[in-house]
Amino acid sequence: MTNIPEQFRQDFLKQCRNTGITTEELMSAIDFAKSQPTIFSDHSDAPYLHTLQIKWTPGYFEECMKGVEDVFSIPRITHLLKVRDFLRHRGDAGFKPIPSEKIGLSTAMHTEFFPKENLRENFQTENFDLLRAQIALRLEIYDMSNESSYLNQAIQWAEQKANNIFSPYEVDIFKKPISENKSDWKPDYFDIQTEYLSKNFSKERYLHLIEVRQYLRDHRVEGFVPPPKRAYAARDTDQADTNTTSARPHSESPSPDSMPRALRTALMVGGAIAALLVLVLSITR
């Protein structure tokens, strides 16, 4: 049986070496993972954590990686990301930001569907897990870089890969009906409907969320507007002095009620860390 907390730790450390992922994305994954304390270790101090910034080198980064591998604690992770950010800003080889490949439809002219990496990997025949496949498809809704056309094609693609991906539409006290009244279509309505989707993963609910999502995007509602394309040649942080500036402010662990909003926040800059969120949600369920 897969040890999901351990897999999260391994995958996170792997993504720390991915130059196409920003510090903000990595910290978003950690902030969201705080909802599952089993992922993290109790902190223990270590001499390397007090090394002066002037000695922050690629070799020191490797020492920090080993430290986090040994003790996966929030302070060690935060320090690792500060060192990574410093080296990226300085432009060291192997750290300088390079755009990661975005797998998806670039224009509406494409007839062939190219699922993003996280979605594709969770629908692989080998070791297919229905729950994780559903979570991966649900996360595509939260990724505001995805167009509605992509999501509609994702549905068709998912059904071809797994004809049992959707459940029949159900309504009860824990999963209320969808509303066709657009005056109800506000961010809170979207969030609660995504919660109902997690309890009743029906095609009707998924299609409805695409429609609500598009309505909110068309009305330029904050949190639903597509993110601007990333400028990798610039920097990950506003300041080079990472001794006085943390990688990013740490949010509190998301409560179950705020989980949809936390997901939208975590994926605001794109779906690069979606695979990590799938692991967290697998524990949640």
C-alpha positions in Angstrom: 0.0 0.0 0.0 1.3 3.4 -0.9 2.7 5.6 1.9 1.1 8.8 0.8 2.9 11.2 3.3 6.2 9.7 2.3 5.4 10.0 -1.4 4.4 13.6 -0.9 7.8 14.3 0.7 9.7 12.6 -2.1 7.7 14.4 -4.8 8.1 17.8 -3.1 11.9 17.4 -2.9 11.9 16.4 -6.6 10.0 19.5 -7.5 12.5 21.7 -5.6 14.9 20.8 -8.4 12.4 21.8 -11.1 13.5 25.2 -12.4 10.1 25.8 -14.0 8.4 25.9 -10.6 8.4 29.0 -8.5 8.9 29.4 -4.8 5.4 30.6 -4.5 4.0 27.4 -6.0 6.1 25.2 -3.7 5.1 27.2 -0.7 1.5 27.0 -1.7 1.7 23.2 -1.7 3.3 23.3 1.8 0.6 25.7 3.1 -2.1 23.4 1.7 -0.5 20.3 3.1 -0.6 21.7 6.6 -4.1 20.3 6.8 -2.5 16.9 7.1 0.0 17.0 10.0 1.1 13.4 9.3 3.1 14.7 6.3 5.4 16.7 8.5 8.0 15.9 11.2 8.7 17.6 14.5 11.4 20.2 14.0 14.9 19.6 15.3 17.6 22.3 14.9 20.8 21.7 13.0 24.0 23.7 12.6 23.6 24.2 8.9 20.4 26.2 9.4 22.5 29.1 10.8 25.0 29.3 7.8 25.5 32.9 6.6 24.0 33.8 3.3 27.4 34.6 1.8 28.1 30.8 2.0 24.8 29.8 0.2 26.1 27.8 -2.8 24.7 25.0 -4.9 26.6 22.6 -2.6 25.0 24.2 0.5 21.6 23.7 -1.2 22.3 20.0 -1.4 23.1 20.0 2.3 19.7 21.7 2.9 17.9 19.1 0.7 19.5 16.3 2.8 18.4 18.1 6.0 14.8 18.2 4.8 15.0 14.6 3.6 16.1 13.7 7.2 13.6 15.9 9.0 10.6 17.1 6.9 9.7 20.1 9.2 8.3 23.5 8.3 11.4 25.5 9.4 13.8 23.3 7.4 11.5 23.4 4.4 11.2 27.2 4.6 15.0 27.6 4.9 15.5 25.3 1.9 13.2 27.4 -0.2 14.9 30.6 0.9 18.2 29.2 -0.3 16.7 27.9 -3.5 15.2 31.4 -4.1 18.5 33.1 -3.4 20.3 30.9 -6.0 17.6 31.4 -8.6 17.7 35.2 -8.1 21.5 35.1 -8.4 21.2 33.1 -11.6 23.3 30.1 -10.6 23.5 27.2 -13.1 20.8 24.7 -12.4 18.7 27.2 -10.5 18.0 30.0 -13.0 14.2 30.0 -13.8 13.4 28.2 -17.0 9.8 27.8 -18.1 8.4 24.4 -17.6 6.5 22.9 -20.5 2.8 23.5 -20.3 0.9 20.6 -21.7 -2.5 21.6 -23.0 -4.5 23.3 -25.7 -2.8 26.5 -26.9 -5.7 27.4 -29.2 -9.3 26.4 -29.9 -8.2 25.2 -33.3 -6.7 22.0 -31.9 -8.9 19.0 -32.4 -6.6 16.6 -30.5 -6.6 16.9 -26.7 -3.4 17.0 -24.7 -4.1 16.6 -21.0 -1.8 18.2 -18.5 0.8 16.0 -16.9 -0.9 15.5 -13.5 -4.2 14.6 -15.2 -2.5 12.2 -17.6 -0.4 10.5 -15.0 -3.5 9.8 -12.7 -5.3 8.1 -15.6 -2.6 5.7 -16.5 -3.8 2.2 -16.7 -1.1 0.8 -14.5 -2.0 1.3 -10.8 -5.1 3.2 -11.7 -6.9 4.6 -8.6 -10.4 6.0 -9.2 -10.4 8.4 -6.3 -7.1 10.0 -7.3 -8.2 10.2 -10.9 -11.4 12.0 -9.8 -9.3 14.4 -7.6 -7.0 15.1 -10.5 -9.9 15.9 -12.7 -11.5 18.1 -10.0 -8.3 20.1 -9.6 -8.4 21.1 -13.2 -11.5 23.2 -12.3 -9.5 25.1 -9.7 -6.6 25.8 -12.1 -7.6 29.2 -13.5 -5.2 28.9 -16.3 -7.5 26.3 -17.9 -10.1 27.5 -20.4 -13.6 26.1 -20.4 -12.9 24.4 -23.7 -10.0 22.5 -22.1 -12.2 21.3 -19.2 -15.0 20.1 -21.6 -12.5 18.2 -23.6 -11.0 16.8 -20.4 -14.4 15.3 -19.5 -14.5 13.5 -22.8 -11.0 12.3 -22.5 -11.5 11.1 -18.9 -14.6 9.1 -19.9 -12.7 7.4 -22.7 -10.0 6.4 -20.2 -12.3 5.4 -17.4 -16.0 4.9 -18.2 -16.8 4.8 -14.4 -15.1 8.2 -13.7 -18.5 9.8 -13.0 -21.2 8.8 -10.6 -25.0 9.3 -11.1 -26.3 12.7 -10.0 -27.6 12.6 -6.5 -29.2 15.1 -4.1 -29.5 14.8 -0.3 -28.8 16.8 2.8 -25.1 16.6 2.3 -25.1 17.4 -1.4 -27.7 19.9 -2.4 -29.0 20.5 -5.9 -27.4 22.7 -8.5 -29.0 26.1 -9.1 -29.7 27.5 -12.6 -30.4 30.9 -11.1 -27.4 33.0 -12.0 -28.0 35.4 -9.2 -26.8 32.6 -6.9 -23.6 32.2 -8.9 -21.1 33.8 -6.5 -17.7 32.6 -5.3 -19.2 31.0 -2.2 -21.7 29.1 -4.3 -18.9 27.8 -6.5 -16.9 26.7 -3.5 -19.8 24.9 -1.9 -20.7 23.2 -5.2 -17.1 21.9 -5.5 -17.6 20.4 -2.0 -20.8 18.7 -3.3 -18.8 17.5 -6.3 -16.3 15.8 -4.0 -19.2 13.9 -2.4 -21.1 13.2 -5.6 -18.7 13.2 -8.5 -21.3 13.4 -11.2 -21.0 14.7 -14.8 -23.9 17.0 -14.2 -22.2 18.7 -11.3 -18.9 19.0 -13.1 -20.5 20.6 -16.2 -22.4 22.9 -14.0 -19.2 24.1 -12.3 -17.6 24.8 -15.6 -20.6 27.0 -16.5 -20.5 28.8 -13.1 -16.7 29.2 -13.3 -17.0 30.8 -16.8 -19.7 33.1 -15.6 -17.5 34.4 -12.8 -14.6 34.7 -15.2 -16.6 36.7 -17.6 -17.6 39.1 -14.8 -13.9 39.4 -13.8 -14.6 38.1 -10.3 -11.4 38.0 -8.2 -10.0 34.5 -7.9 -11.5 33.4 -11.2 -9.7 35.7 -13.7 -7.0 33.7 -15.6 -3.5 34.4 -14.2 -1.1 36.5 -16.3 1.6 34.6 -18.2 4.6 34.2 -16.0 7.7 36.2 -16.6 10.5 33.8 -15.8 13.4 36.0 -16.7 12.6 38.2 -13.8 12.6 36.9 -10.2 10.7 34.8 -7.7 10.9 37.3 -4.9 10.7 41.1 -4.6 14.0 41.2 -2.6 17.3 39.5 -3.0 17.9 39.6 0.8 16.3 36.3 1.8 17.8 36.6 5.3 15.2 39.3 6.1 12.4 38.1 3.8 10.8 34.7 4.1 9.9 32.7 1.0 6.3 33.9 1.4 3.9 34.5 4.2 2.6 31.2 5.8 -1.1 30.8 5.8 -2.9 28.8 8.5 -3.9 25.2 7.8 -7.0 25.2 5.7 -10.1 24.1 7.5 -12.6 21.8 5.8 -14.9 24.7 5.2 -12.2 26.7 3.5 -10.7 23.8 1.5 -12.2 24.9 -1.9 -10.9 28.4 -1.5 -7.5 27.1 -0.3 -7.3 24.9 -3.5 -8.1 27.9 -5.7 -5.4 29.9 -3.9 -2.8 27.1 -4.2 -3.5 26.7 -7.9 -3.9 30.5 -8.7 -0.6 30.6 -10.5 -1.2 27.4 -12.5 -1.3 23.7 -12.0 2.4 22.9 -11.7 1.9 21.6 -8.1 -1.3 19.8 -8.8 0.3 16.4 -8.3 1.2 17.3 -4.7 -2.3 18.5 -4.0 -3.7 15.2 -5.2 -1.7 13.4 -2.6 -2.9 15.7 0.2 -6.5 15.3 -0.9 -6.0 11.5 -1.0 -5.3 11.6 2.7 -8.2 13.9 3.3 -10.6 11.5 1.7 
